[in-house]
């Protein structure tokens, strides 16, 4: 029977002892492993070892950084290393990194020996506010985003905003895109606060996004209904991301989703769901903080659009806002409307203030 319970998210300010208690239960875990990429190994692992002494003797499994490494081949390599180091179903995997690491790490842990426990310690704003929250995991297949994955939940997710000090402004904006999305689909006041002050790295702002996503996930853990609203901006965003990756010209997830939200807001207007002034507010806000140094067409992303997991019965399906703060899902959209929306993004009616 499905339960509304999901794993806890703890912040350093009030949850460090909870995390320490889990790691100190030596009888619960026979070995501890830390999965990270080459960047987090250098910039974040030393701090983690200072925070929690139990991780100082953990076996470190480092992979190359970058979304292109979120593959089944990479998972196979990590599984082999886990076997070589004697990992069991009683071992613990700590995923230390951004969304790529939390995605592939959860995928690896969920399938290894039919399931080993794992903890997420997100080090990017994107992972803290979105990727590490909610129990989804996946790897890419060829250049198609998140085509193989499962639902599983970590023992806990531990958020420490000190990790954000290691990030560039562009990397921080990856997470900001998802935070704006949370406001657009669920909480107008939150969106307006972010739009007006741009203060998106505070613990309060991050907590708000975590709470919004957690509330949505609790209502629909396995993405059958309301949880689908979290896909706003991601149908076109993922297609754009996949197309760019296939052309060896990767763009960040946040920039792709930001572009997707503009396009999909135009779609909502064309479906007479969203008022034009609200779509304009969404676009103006996004272009205030994001610049887009690329162009694309429906032709260039068509095959990736049709590969989206939400599609059914030969129809393109989108999650689209009815107003800022409310979103609907499973909206069928004609391809001609997608073309028009992309054209409006490419040649915007408002200036790009990015």
Protein Blocks (a to p, Z undefined) as FASTA:
>chain_A
ZZfbdcddddfklmmmmmmmmmmmmmlpmbdcddddfklmmmmmmmmmmmpmmlmmpccd
dddedjklmcfklmmmmmmmmmmnopafkbccddeddfklmmmmmmmmmmggoiaadddd
dfbfklmmmmmgooiacddehjbghkbccddddfbdcddfklmmmpcfklmmmmmmmmmm
mmmmmomklmmmmmmnopakbfklmmmmmmmmmmmmmmomnopmmmmmmmgoklmmmmmm
mmmmmnopacdfklmmmmmmmmmmmmmmmnomacfklmmmmmmmmmmmpccdbdddfklm
mmmmmmpmkbgghiacddddfbghiacehiacdfklmmmmmmmmmmccbdcfZZ
